[in-house]
Amino acid sequence: MSTSPYMPHDDAGKAELLEHLAAILPKYAELLEIKPEDIATLQTDAVNFRQALQEQGDWQSFSQYWTAFKNQLRDDNDGLVEWPVPPMIGLMNRPAVLTGIIPRTCALVARAKTHKKFTTAIGQDLWVIGSTQVNDPTTWKPILNVQIIAGHPVIMWTKGKASGIEIWVDRGDGNGFVLLAVNNQPNTTDPAPLPSPGTSATWRYKAIYRLHDEQVGQWSDVISISVGG
């Protein structure tokens, strides 16, 4: 049993906390004497960090897909293949952003928590009071999401306290679920060849966490996505 810090260790958790603070802290701003410009900075920070995290994931997934394309180009038998299309990341001429989002947010939270009108209830509403947790790996269960990037499925997942994850895929070819990948960092691109042009198929995915090179916890729910050639 341990008391967890309020600030998550992973970037996905940090982004979620920033968005939560940006939405909830304004209702306590007057009570805790937080300036409007501090709220505005927090809200801008939340948007910028989420955008940076999303684009990092898009480019990491595209990098995996590009490697698979390069290998296919190098080794496959004669055949035509389309060049990978990079992810859309919006306007390139975007304004400069202020660094130091997490230290700045921690300083703002620390200031709020030392205010004489700050209460435990407020802290819990803001998610800035750590909870007492029992860290039981047998209860770990991955939560998956999947989207198509550059034509290929990308399985989204968070790491938590696990060492890594096993992802399995069923392509509806009669082989059932087979191992797709063992990854230590999110996210995971499925580089398998797509169905023939003009056809489609439904691919299903499930996953289980790993700790010390062994499966641990529970299997995720199965998710599916339609892929086309």
C-alpha positions as CSV (number, residue, x, y, z in Angstrom):
1,M,0.0,0.0,0.0
2,S,1.4,3.4,-0.9
3,T,0.3,7.0,-1.4
4,S,0.4,8.1,-5.0
5,P,1.6,11.6,-6.0
6,Y,-1.1,13.6,-7.8
7,M,1.0,14.2,-10.9
8,P,0.9,11.2,-13.2
9,H,4.2,9.7,-14.3
10,D,3.3,9.2,-18.0
11,D,2.6,12.0,-20.5
12,A,-0.9,10.7,-21.3
13,G,-1.8,11.1,-17.6
14,K,-0.2,14.5,-17.4
15,A,-2.2,15.7,-20.4
16,E,-5.4,14.4,-18.8
17,L,-4.6,16.2,-15.5
18,L,-3.8,19.4,-17.3
19,E,-7.1,19.3,-19.2
20,H,-9.0,18.6,-15.9
21,L,-7.3,21.4,-14.1
22,A,-8.0,23.8,-17.0
23,A,-11.7,22.9,-16.8
24,I,-12.2,22.8,-13.0
25,L,-9.8,25.3,-11.5
26,P,-11.6,28.4,-12.9
27,K,-14.6,27.8,-10.5
28,Y,-12.2,28.1,-7.5
29,A,-10.1,30.9,-9.0
30,E,-11.7,33.7,-7.0
31,L,-11.8,31.7,-3.8
32,L,-8.1,30.8,-4.0
33,E,-7.1,34.2,-5.4
34,I,-5.8,32.8,-8.7
35,K,-5.3,35.5,-11.3
36,P,-7.2,35.3,-14.6
37,E,-3.9,35.3,-16.5
38,D,-2.8,32.2,-14.6
39,I,-6.0,30.4,-15.6
40,A,-5.5,31.5,-19.2
41,T,-1.9,30.2,-19.2
42,L,-3.1,26.9,-17.7
43,Q,-5.7,26.4,-20.4
44,T,-3.3,27.3,-23.2
45,D,-0.8,24.8,-21.7
46,A,-3.4,22.1,-21.6
47,V,-4.2,22.6,-25.3
48,N,-0.6,22.8,-26.4
49,F,0.6,19.7,-24.5
50,R,-2.3,17.6,-25.8
51,Q,-1.5,18.7,-29.3
52,A,2.2,18.0,-28.9
53,L,1.5,14.6,-27.5
54,Q,-1.0,13.7,-30.2
55,E,1.4,14.7,-33.0
56,Q,4.3,12.8,-31.4
57,G,2.2,9.7,-31.4
58,D,1.2,10.3,-35.0
59,W,4.8,10.6,-36.1
60,Q,6.0,7.7,-34.1
61,S,3.2,5.5,-35.7
62,F,4.1,6.8,-39.1
63,S,7.8,6.0,-38.5
64,Q,6.9,2.4,-37.7
65,Y,4.7,2.3,-40.9
66,W,7.5,3.8,-43.0
67,T,9.9,1.1,-41.7
68,A,7.4,-1.6,-42.7
69,F,7.0,0.1,-46.1
70,K,10.8,0.2,-46.6
71,N,11.1,-3.5,-45.8
72,Q,8.3,-4.4,-48.1
73,L,9.9,-2.3,-50.9
74,R,13.2,-4.0,-50.3
75,D,12.1,-7.6,-49.9
76,D,8.7,-8.4,-51.3
77,N,8.0,-10.0,-54.7
78,D,7.2,-7.8,-57.7
79,G,4.1,-5.7,-57.1
80,L,2.9,-2.1,-56.8
81,V,2.7,-0.4,-53.4
82,E,1.7,3.2,-52.6
83,W,4.1,5.6,-50.9
84,P,3.2,6.3,-47.3
85,V,1.2,9.4,-46.7
86,P,2.4,11.4,-43.6
87,P,-0.1,12.4,-40.9
88,M,-1.8,15.7,-41.2
89,I,-0.5,18.0,-38.5
90,G,-2.3,21.2,-39.3
91,L,-0.7,24.5,-40.1
92,M,3.1,24.6,-40.1
93,N,3.4,28.3,-39.3
94,R,2.2,28.1,-35.7
95,P,3.1,30.6,-33.0
96,A,5.9,29.8,-30.6
97,V,4.9,28.2,-27.3
98,L,6.1,28.6,-23.7
99,T,8.1,25.7,-22.3
100,G,8.0,24.4,-18.8
101,I,4.4,23.4,-18.7
102,I,4.6,20.8,-15.8
103,P,6.9,22.9,-13.5
104,R,4.6,25.9,-14.1
105,T,1.5,23.8,-13.3
106,C,3.0,22.3,-10.2
107,A,3.9,25.8,-9.0
108,L,0.3,27.0,-9.6
109,V,-1.1,23.9,-7.7
110,A,1.3,24.4,-4.8
111,R,0.2,28.0,-4.5
112,A,-3.4,27.0,-4.5
113,K,-2.8,24.3,-1.9
114,T,-1.2,26.7,0.5
115,H,-4.1,29.1,0.4
116,K,-6.0,29.4,3.7
117,K,-9.3,28.5,2.0
118,F,-8.0,25.4,0.2
119,T,-9.7,22.2,1.5
120,T,-9.3,18.5,0.9
121,A,-12.6,18.5,-1.0
122,I,-11.3,21.1,-3.4
123,G,-8.1,19.1,-3.8
124,Q,-10.0,16.0,-4.6
125,D,-12.2,17.8,-7.1
126,L,-9.0,19.2,-8.8
127,W,-7.3,15.7,-8.7
128,V,-4.3,17.3,-6.8
129,I,-4.4,15.1,-3.7
130,G,-2.7,11.8,-4.0
131,S,-4.7,8.7,-3.0
132,T,-3.8,5.7,-1.0
133,Q,-3.6,2.8,-3.5
134,V,-2.9,-0.9,-3.4
135,N,-0.8,-1.7,-6.4
136,D,-2.0,-5.2,-7.4
137,P,-0.8,-6.3,-10.8
138,T,-3.4,-9.1,-11.0
139,T,-6.0,-6.4,-11.5
140,W,-4.2,-4.6,-14.4
141,K,-6.2,-4.6,-17.6
142,P,-5.2,-2.7,-20.7
143,I,-7.6,-0.3,-22.3
144,L,-7.2,-0.2,-26.1
145,N,-8.2,2.2,-28.8
146,V,-7.5,1.8,-32.5
147,Q,-7.4,4.2,-35.5
148,I,-6.2,4.2,-39.0
149,I,-3.1,6.2,-39.8
150,A,-1.5,6.2,-43.2
151,G,-3.8,3.3,-44.1
152,H,-2.7,1.0,-41.3
153,P,-4.3,0.3,-37.9
154,V,-2.5,1.9,-34.9
155,I,-3.3,0.4,-31.5
156,M,-3.3,3.1,-28.8
157,W,-2.6,2.1,-25.2
158,T,-1.1,3.4,-22.0
159,K,1.7,1.7,-20.1
160,G,0.9,2.5,-16.4
161,K,3.2,0.6,-14.1
162,A,3.7,-2.4,-16.4
163,S,6.9,-3.2,-18.2
164,G,5.2,-3.6,-21.5
165,I,2.3,-5.1,-23.4
166,E,1.5,-8.0,-25.6
167,I,-0.9,-7.3,-28.5
168,W,-2.6,-10.1,-30.4
169,V,-4.6,-9.8,-33.7
170,D,-7.2,-11.9,-35.4
171,R,-7.5,-11.1,-39.1
172,G,-10.5,-13.4,-39.7
173,D,-8.4,-15.8,-41.7
174,G,-9.2,-18.8,-39.6
175,N,-6.0,-18.7,-37.6
176,G,-7.6,-17.0,-34.6
177,F,-5.6,-14.6,-32.4
178,V,-1.9,-14.6,-33.1
179,L,0.9,-12.5,-31.5
180,L,1.3,-9.1,-33.3
181,A,3.9,-7.4,-31.1
182,V,5.5,-7.1,-27.6
183,N,6.1,-3.4,-27.0
184,N,7.6,-1.4,-24.2
185,Q,6.3,2.0,-25.3
186,P,3.0,3.1,-26.7
187,N,1.7,3.0,-29.4
188,T,1.7,0.0,-31.8
189,T,1.3,0.1,-35.6
190,D,0.1,-3.1,-37.4
191,P,2.3,-3.2,-40.5
192,A,0.7,-6.3,-42.1
193,P,-0.2,-6.1,-45.8
194,L,-3.6,-4.7,-46.3
195,P,-6.4,-6.6,-48.1
196,S,-6.4,-6.6,-51.9
197,P,-7.5,-3.3,-53.6
198,G,-11.3,-3.0,-53.6
199,T,-11.8,-5.4,-50.7
200,S,-11.9,-4.9,-46.9
201,A,-11.6,-7.0,-43.8
202,T,-12.3,-6.7,-40.1
203,W,-9.2,-7.0,-37.8
204,R,-9.6,-7.6,-34.1
205,Y,-7.1,-6.9,-31.3
206,K,-6.6,-7.8,-27.7
207,A,-3.8,-7.2,-25.3
208,I,-2.4,-8.1,-21.9
209,Y,0.2,-6.3,-19.8
210,R,3.7,-7.8,-19.1
211,L,5.8,-7.5,-15.9
212,H,9.3,-9.0,-15.6
213,D,8.9,-10.6,-19.1
214,E,5.7,-12.5,-18.1
215,Q,2.0,-11.9,-18.7
216,V,0.2,-10.2,-15.8
217,G,-3.3,-9.1,-15.0
218,Q,-6.3,-9.5,-17.3
219,W,-6.8,-9.5,-21.0
220,S,-8.2,-6.3,-22.5
221,D,-11.6,-6.1,-24.1
222,V,-11.4,-7.0,-27.8
223,I,-11.6,-4.1,-30.2
224,S,-12.0,-4.2,-34.0
225,I,-11.6,-2.0,-37.0
226,S,-12.3,-2.3,-40.7
227,V,-9.3,-2.1,-43.0
228,G,-9.4,-1.8,-46.8
229,G,-7.0,-2.2,-49.7
